């Protein structure tokens, strides 16, 4: 005979199991609806951003080809080019006077409301074309980041997305812009997510960012603008000796990244301290760039993609060229030139890699490849993107070496960045803490009130006590 109590317990368990199973099905349905929704938004954003970025790249390519027909004398256009770029941005897009990627990061981190000025997109496109074609030393990722953010912002407004979804679709737009301009569909997408914060990645936007980046890359390639750069480098055998050399390389490239970051800020402050403002900025910048051209040659002006390729393939050796490139980029940006910092950072990384090769005797192409990715990872606090970029550009065999070099350089650079508006969510070591003050959050040393002598004495005492216990 059945026990009524047991029957009641069994009935309760069955009801709970049915309830749990229905909750699981419902949750999975909501997740799948969200995935379908963001896949559609990501593809739409990627295609639209890829078309606009592709058009920008084609226009830039034609303008550079036209300027090259004039020969080296086209560098005489630096003064009017910087003059036009400076006043074009300040008159037609004064709210977006900052550099492209930096301005977009700042807009996303706006706690009140994310607002992207779409009118600034054509202005930045025109200013960047003028700057690079005349010989300014800047990159092309800045305008593509603003193109991506501007186009995605319009799409978000059309579909009336809320604030959270608006930020997410803007990240998708930035991803599509980076992938279209660099031809690296995975690294560009990861970079768009990783560059926003230091010490943390938000995975909820990773899938749409990847889909948008791939769509933007293929769209730009379809109209003849995109490309996937791939170089053959001599990668050593993985072992203790090679890893030790790469560890040293990571520290070296971290120091180069510090020079890159601080050099740009130093030149900008020098312009301000010397009273170089207004029309004096483009005029002074053009004169300094012309002096660089006359003294060091044309390799340090313009976009420099061909010089980067020649350094990696061994056709050109500029082991100290990174110093001149930092100077040229800093002067161009301080003088009102419009563009980004990543392409010149590639140049700086490849050149410093050749210097490290000359010091250590390692293969030049291998060191240049490591320099390109490690200096980028340190300068922008994006070690994961740097590692994936190395794999897409130089092959999967470099993954272990690039990962170590990017991670070490990321730590060695400290809490600096090419983009000061990056939000620090997690310090790079427990020695530092984020402290909230009346003026906001700031990074402080955990033992700021303790002298270095007392800290050293403390650790020496601990080591001695452990040695005594073992005896």
N, C-alpha and C positions, 0 to 999 in steps of 0.2 A: 504494500500500500504506500502511495506517495506521501511524502511529508509536505504539508502546506507551507511551512516556513521555507523549505528548500525550493519549492515551486515559485514562491514570491521572490526569493533571491535570484533565481535563474531569470525570471521575467525582468527584474531590474537590470541585470547584466546585459540582457539582449537589447533593452531600450537604450542603454548607454552606448553599446557598440554601434547600434544603428545611428544614434545621434553623432558619435564620433566620425563614423564613415560619411555621413552627410556633410559634416563640417569640412572634412578633408576634400570631398568632391567640390564643395562650394569654394573653398580656398583655391583649389587648383584651377577652377573655372575663372576666378577673379585674376589669378596670376597669368593665365593664358590670354585673357582679354587685354591685360596690361601689356603683355609681350607683343601681341598683334598690333595694338595701338601704336606702340613706340617703334615697331618695325616699319609701319607705314609712315610715321612722321620722320624717321631716320632716313628712309629711302627718298622721300620727297625733299627733305632738307639737303641731303647729299647731292642729288641731281641738280637742284637749283644753284647751290653754292659752287658745285663743280663747273657749271656753265659760266657763271660770272667770273670765277677764278681763272678758268681756262681762257676766257676772253682777255682778262688782264695780262696773263702770261704771254699770250700771242701778241698783244699790243706792245708789251715791253720788249719782246724779242724783235719785232719789226723796228722799233725805235732804236734799239741798240745796234741792229744791223745797218740802219741808215747812218747812225753816228760813226760807225766804224769805217764807212766809205770816205769820210772826211780825213781819216787817219788820226794821228796823235793830237792834231790841232783841235780836235773836238773838246779836249780838256779846257780850252779857253772859254768854253761855254759854262764852266763851273760857276762863275760869278752870277751871270743871269739865271742859271738853273737854280742855284740855292736861293737867290733873291725871289724868284717866282714861287718856289716851294714854301719858303718862309711865310710870305704874305698870302699865298693861296689858302693855307691852313688857318692862319690867324684871322683872315677876313671872312671866310666862308664856313669854317668849322672851328670856331674858337673853343667850344666845349670839348673838342677832341684833339686839343693841341699836343697831348702826350703821344708817345710812340704807340704803334698799333696794338701789340699784344698786351703791353702794360695797361693801356686804356681799357681794353676788354676785360682783363682780370679785375680791375678796379670796379667796373660796372657790375660784374657778377657778384662781387662781395658787398655791394651796396645793401645794407641791412633794411633800408626803408622800402625801396622799390627799384627793380632792375629796369633801367631805361637805356636803350641803345639809339644813338642818333644816326638813323639811316642816311640822312643827307650828307654825313661825313664820308660815306663810302666812296662815291665818285671823286670827291675832293682828294682823299688819300690816294686813290688810284692814280689820278693825274699828277699829284705831287711826287709820288714815288717814281713814276716813269720819268719825270723831268730830272729828279735827283740822280737816279742811276744812269740814265742815258748821258748826262753831262759829265759823269765821272765820280759822283759821290759814292763813298764807301759804306754802303748799307745793304741789308738783305731784303728779301721779298716776302718773308713770312708775316710781317706786320700788317700790310694791307690785306693779305688773305685772311688773317684772323679777324680783321674788321669786316671784310666782306662776309665771312661766315656768320659772325655775330649779327650783322645788320640784316642779312637775308633771313636768317632763322628768327630774328625778332619780329620781322614783318609776318612770317608764317604763323608765329605764335599769336600775334594780334588778330590775324584773320580768323583763327580757330578759337579765339578767346580763352587761351590757356591761363591758368592761375599762376601765382608767383613762383611756386615750386616747379611746375612744369615749364614755365618760361625759362628758368635757369637751366633746366635740363636740355631743352631744345637749343639753347644758345651754345651749350657745350658741344652738342652734335654739330652745330654750324662751324664752330672753331675746329673741330676734328676734321670735317670735310675740307676746310680751307688748308689746313696743314698737310693733309694727305694729297691734295691736288697739287700743291706747290713743290713738295719734296719727293713725291712719287713713292712713298713708303706707307702703304695702307694700314699696317698694324702699328708701327712706331708713332706715326702721326696721330692716330686715334688715342693711344695710351698717353701720349704727351699732352693732349688737350685735357685729359682728366687729371693727370699727375701734376701739371704745372700750377694748378689752382691753389693747392695746399702743400705745405711742407710737413712731411711726417705721416700723411694719411691719404688714402685713396677712397673715394666713395664709389662702391661697386654697383650701385643701383643705376648709374648712368653709363656703365662700361659697355653693355650690349648695344644700346642705341648709338653710342659713340663709335664703336667698331663698324656697325652697319653703315652709318652715315659716312665715315671715313672711306670705306671701301667704295661706296656709291660715288662719292666725290672724286676719288682717284680714277675710277673707270670712266666717269663722265668727262673729266678733263683730258684723259688719254684719247677718248673717242673723237674729240675735236682737234686732236693733234698738239695738245699743250702739255700733257702729263708724261712722265717718264719714270722708270725705275732704275736709278743708278746702281750699278754693280761693278765692283772692282776685284781683280784677282790679286790677293796678297799672299805672301809666304808666311804661313802660320807655323810656329814651332811645335814640337811635341810637348804634350802636357806632362809636366813633371815638377819636382821641387825647385830645380834651378830656374825654370821658366816662370813659375808662379812667384818666386822671390823677386825676379826682375820686374814682373807686372805689379807686385805690391809697391816696389820703389817707384814705378811709373805712375801709379795712382797718386802717391804723395806729390810727385813732380807736377803732374797735370792739375792737381788741386791748387798748387802755388801759382801755376799759370792762370787758372780761373780767377784767383784772387787779383792778380794783375789786370786781368780783363775787366772785372767788375769795378775795382777801385780806380782803374785808369779812366774809364768812361766818366765816373762821378767826379774825379779830380779835374778833368778837362772842362767839364760843365761848370764846376765851381770857379775854375780859373777865368773863364769867360765872364762870370758874374763879378768876381773881385776886381777884374781889370776894367770894369765899366763897359764891357762890350755888349750893348743891348740894341734893340731895334734894328735898323738897317745896317748897323756895324757888324752884327753877327754874320750874315751871309757874305759880306764883303771880306771880313777878316778870315772867315773859314775858307773861302775860295782862294785867298792868297796863300794860306798855309798849305792847302791841298796842292796848289800849283808848285809850291816849294818842295813838297814831298815827291811830286812827279819829276821835277828837274833833278833832284838829288838822288833818289832811289829808284826811279823808273816807274813804269805804268802798272806793274804787277799789283800794286797796293791800292789802286783806285778802281772804281766800278764794282760790279757784282763779284767778280773774282772766281766764278765757278770753274772756268778753264784752268786757272792757276791751282786751285784745290785738286782738280783731277790730275794735273801734271805732277804735283808733289806726291800724291799717293802712288802713282804709277812709276815714279822715279825719273820722269823726264825733266824735272826742275827741282833744284835744291835751294831752299830759303830757310836755313835753320834758325836765323835770328829775325826772320821777317815778321814774326808775330808781334814784336815790339812796334814796328812801323805800322802794322795793321791796326793795333789797338789805338795808336795815335790818330790814324786816318779815320777810323770809325768814330772815335770820340769827337773829333773836330767836325765831321759831317753832321752828326746828331746835334751837337751844340750850336752849330751854325744855322740850324733850321731845316736841315735836310730831312726828308721823310722816308721811312723805311724801318726795317727790323734789324735785330742784332744777331740772329742765329747763323745766317750765311757767313758773315765775318767771323763768327765764333768757330765755324768749321775751318776757315782759313787759319785762324790762330792755333787750333788744335793740331792741324796737319803740320804746320811749321814747327811748333814746339815738339812734335813727335820726331821730326828730323833731327832736332837738337838732341833729344834724348838718345836717339840712335847713334849720333856721333859720339856721345859721352860713353855709352855702354857697349857699343859695337853690335847691337841687335840689328835685325833686318829693317831697313828704312821704311819699306811699305807697311810692315807690321806695326811699327811704332807710330807712323802717321795715321794709320787706321785707328789705333787705340786713342791717339790724341784727339781725333775728330769727335769720337763718342764720349770720352772721359771728360774733356773740357766742357762739352755741351752739358753733360750730366751734372757737373759741379756748378757751372755758371747758372743753371736754371733749376737746380735741386730736383732733377728727374733721373735718378739712376736706372730705374726700370726701363724707361723710354730709351735711354742711351744704350743699354744692353740689347734691346730689340732692334734698334737702329743699326747697330753693328752687325747683327745677324742678317738683316735684310740687305745691307750694302756689301758685306764682305763674306758672307757665308756662315752657316751654322757652326762650323768648326771653331770660330773665334768666340763662341758664346762664353766659355769659362773664363778666358782671359779678359774679355770685355766686361763681364759681370764683376770680376774682382777690381779691375781698374776703375770702373764707374762707381762702385760702392766706396772704395777708399778715397777717391777724389771728392765724392759727395760729402764725406766726413771731414776731409782735410780743408775744404773751403770754409767750414764754419757755418754761421747763420747769415751768410751774405747771399745776394741774388741779383741777377740782371733786372729782375722785376720786384721792386721794393713792396708792391702791394700784395705779394703772396702772403697768405695767412699761415702763420706758424701754429700748427696744432699739437705738435710733439717735438720737444727739443731733441737734438741729435745725441745727447749724452745726459746721464743723470746728474752731472755736475751743474746743469742749468735747469731752471724752473721758470714757468710763466707766471708772473705776478700781476694781479689786477690792481691798478691805481686809479686815481681820479681822472687821469688823462687817457685811460684805457689800459690794455694789456701790454706788458713789456717783458723782455727776457732778462733775467738776472742770474748771477752765479749763486749756487746754493750756499757756498761758504764765502760769501762776499766780505763778511766782516772778519774773517780769519786770515791771517797772513800766510804766505807761501811757506815761510820757515816753520810755522806751527804745524801746517799740514804735512810737510816732509818729515818733521820730527815724529808726528803721530804714526805715520806709516812705517818709519824705521823701527819704532818701538814694537809695533805689531809683528813685523818680520822677525825681530830678535826674540820675541817671546815664543813664537812658533818654532824657531830653531832650537831654543832651549828645551822646549817640551819634547821635541823629537830625540834629543840626546838623552 
